[in-house]
Amino acid sequence: SVYVVLLTAGEASPFASPSSTRHALATLRLAEMENALARLAPENYLVFLGAPDGEVTTAEDQVAASLTELLGDGRRTLVAAPWRHDGHPDHDAAGRAAATAARASGARLVEYPLLAWTYRSPDELPWQDVRCLALSPERQEQKAAAIRSHVSQVRAGAGGSGSTPPLPGRVLAHFHTPFEHFLEEPTTDQASQE
């Protein structure tokens, strides 16, 4: 079984229309997530934790506890989470919470960079920990369809005001490749063998 855990509804996005309320944006973003999951993996489960967008750091302990409970005995479980050093406070907090839950449950953890591709220089990435997963053409199209489901985020990158960061256009370009990149720190056993 695969569970997709969504921490926030993205209601505090700087890319929202000025006329949009936080509630309206949250409703829209949750619907987009459900649509994306239906296109990518309809048999999987969506768990929404409802942490405040832009403030996951303040809820990090509760997120870690919820993830630990969800994982249970995680010795046969793979956890994929945002990279703890991605550069966005919510992504970093989500990654730290996932790492805490993975350690507590015995799960294997892989982390994925999101904003790091755009906002970090190549020499800031720990390339020795990068793993590459090739995607079949069918999976690439499913992934592209899932990304297109996030209309409020994809459309936002087309223009934007001068005060809005250049996202998501530059960021999304990194996700239209035939590969997924993950970071996985070596375990103590692996590190001692090197």
C-alpha positions in Angstrom: 0.0 0.0 0.0 1.1 3.5 -0.8 0.1 6.5 1.3 0.6 10.1 0.0 0.8 12.4 3.0 -0.1 16.0 2.4 1.0 18.3 5.2 -0.6 21.6 4.1 -3.2 22.8 1.6 -0.9 25.4 0.2 -3.2 28.2 1.3 -0.5 30.7 1.9 1.0 30.5 -1.5 2.6 33.7 -2.8 1.4 32.8 -6.3 -2.3 33.0 -5.4 -4.5 35.5 -7.1 -4.9 38.6 -5.0 -8.6 38.1 -5.0 -8.4 34.6 -3.7 -9.1 33.8 0.0 -7.0 31.3 1.9 -10.0 29.1 2.3 -10.7 29.2 -1.5 -7.1 28.4 -2.3 -7.0 25.5 0.2 -10.1 24.0 -1.3 -8.7 24.4 -4.8 -5.3 23.0 -4.0 -6.8 19.9 -2.2 -9.0 19.2 -5.2 -5.9 19.5 -7.5 -4.0 17.1 -5.3 -6.9 14.5 -5.4 -7.0 14.9 -9.2 -3.2 14.5 -9.5 -3.3 11.3 -7.4 -6.2 9.9 -9.4 -4.1 10.4 -12.6 -0.9 9.0 -11.1 -1.9 6.3 -8.8 -5.7 6.0 -8.2 -5.3 2.9 -6.0 -3.2 4.8 -3.4 -4.4 6.6 -0.3 -4.2 10.4 0.5 -3.7 11.5 4.1 -4.1 15.2 4.8 -2.5 16.3 8.1 -3.7 20.0 7.9 -0.5 21.7 9.1 -0.5 25.5 8.5 1.0 26.4 5.2 4.2 28.4 5.7 4.4 27.3 9.3 5.2 23.6 9.2 8.2 24.3 11.5 5.8 25.2 14.3 4.0 21.8 13.9 7.1 19.7 13.2 6.9 17.6 16.3 3.2 16.9 15.7 3.9 16.0 12.1 6.7 13.6 13.1 4.4 12.0 15.7 1.6 11.6 13.1 4.1 10.1 10.5 5.5 7.7 13.1 2.1 6.5 14.0 1.2 6.1 10.4 4.4 4.1 9.7 4.1 1.8 12.7 6.7 -0.9 12.2 8.4 0.6 9.2 11.1 -2.0 8.7 9.6 -2.9 5.3 8.6 0.6 4.4 10.1 3.2 2.1 9.5 6.8 3.0 10.0 9.5 0.4 10.0 13.1 1.7 11.3 16.5 0.7 15.0 17.0 1.3 15.8 18.5 4.7 18.0 21.1 3.1 15.8 22.1 0.2 15.7 25.7 1.1 12.0 26.2 1.8 11.1 26.2 5.5 8.1 24.0 5.1 10.0 21.5 2.9 12.9 21.4 5.3 10.6 20.9 8.3 8.7 18.1 6.4 12.0 16.4 5.6 13.2 16.6 9.2 9.8 15.2 10.5 10.0 12.4 8.0 13.6 11.6 9.0 12.5 11.5 12.7 9.6 9.2 11.9 11.8 6.9 9.7 14.4 6.5 12.4 11.7 5.8 15.0 9.9 3.2 12.9 12.9 1.6 11.2 11.8 2.7 7.7 14.2 3.5 4.9 14.2 7.2 3.9 14.9 8.8 0.6 14.6 12.6 0.1 13.8 14.5 -3.0 14.9 18.1 -3.8 12.2 20.5 -5.0 13.4 24.1 -4.9 17.1 23.1 -4.4 17.4 22.6 -8.2 16.7 26.3 -8.7 18.0 28.0 -5.6 21.2 26.1 -4.8 24.3 25.9 -6.8 25.3 22.4 -8.1 28.3 22.2 -5.7 25.9 22.6 -2.7 24.2 19.3 -3.4 25.6 16.1 -1.9 26.1 14.2 -5.1 27.6 11.2 -3.4 24.1 10.6 -1.9 22.1 11.1 -5.1 20.2 8.1 -6.5 18.7 8.2 -10.0 15.5 6.4 -10.9 14.7 6.1 -14.6 11.0 6.5 -15.6 9.4 4.6 -18.5 7.6 6.8 -21.1 4.3 5.7 -19.6 5.3 6.8 -16.1 6.7 10.1 -17.6 3.3 10.9 -19.1 1.5 9.9 -15.9 3.8 12.2 -14.0 3.2 15.1 -16.5 -0.5 14.6 -16.3 -0.3 14.7 -12.5 1.8 17.9 -12.6 -0.8 19.5 -15.0 -3.5 18.8 -12.4 -2.0 21.4 -10.2 -3.4 24.2 -12.4 -3.2 26.9 -9.7 0.5 26.3 -9.4 1.5 25.5 -13.0 -0.4 28.5 -14.4 1.2 30.8 -11.8 4.6 30.5 -13.3 3.6 32.1 -16.6 3.9 35.6 -15.4 3.9 36.9 -11.9 4.5 40.3 -10.4 7.9 41.8 -9.8 7.7 41.0 -6.1 6.9 37.3 -6.7 9.8 34.8 -6.9 10.2 33.2 -10.4 8.4 30.0 -9.5 7.2 27.5 -10.6 8.4 27.7 -14.2 12.1 27.3 -13.4 11.3 24.7 -10.8 8.9 22.7 -12.9 11.5 22.3 -15.7 13.4 19.9 -13.4 10.4 17.6 -13.2 10.0 17.1 -16.9 12.8 14.7 -17.3 12.9 10.9 -17.7 14.5 10.6 -14.2 13.7 11.1 -10.6 16.5 12.1 -8.3 16.6 11.2 -4.7 19.1 11.6 -1.9 19.8 8.8 0.5 22.3 9.1 3.3 24.3 6.0 3.7 23.4 3.9 6.7 26.0 3.3 9.4 26.7 -0.1 8.0 27.2 1.3 4.4 29.4 4.2 5.7 31.7 1.8 7.6 32.1 -0.4 4.4 33.3 2.6 2.3 
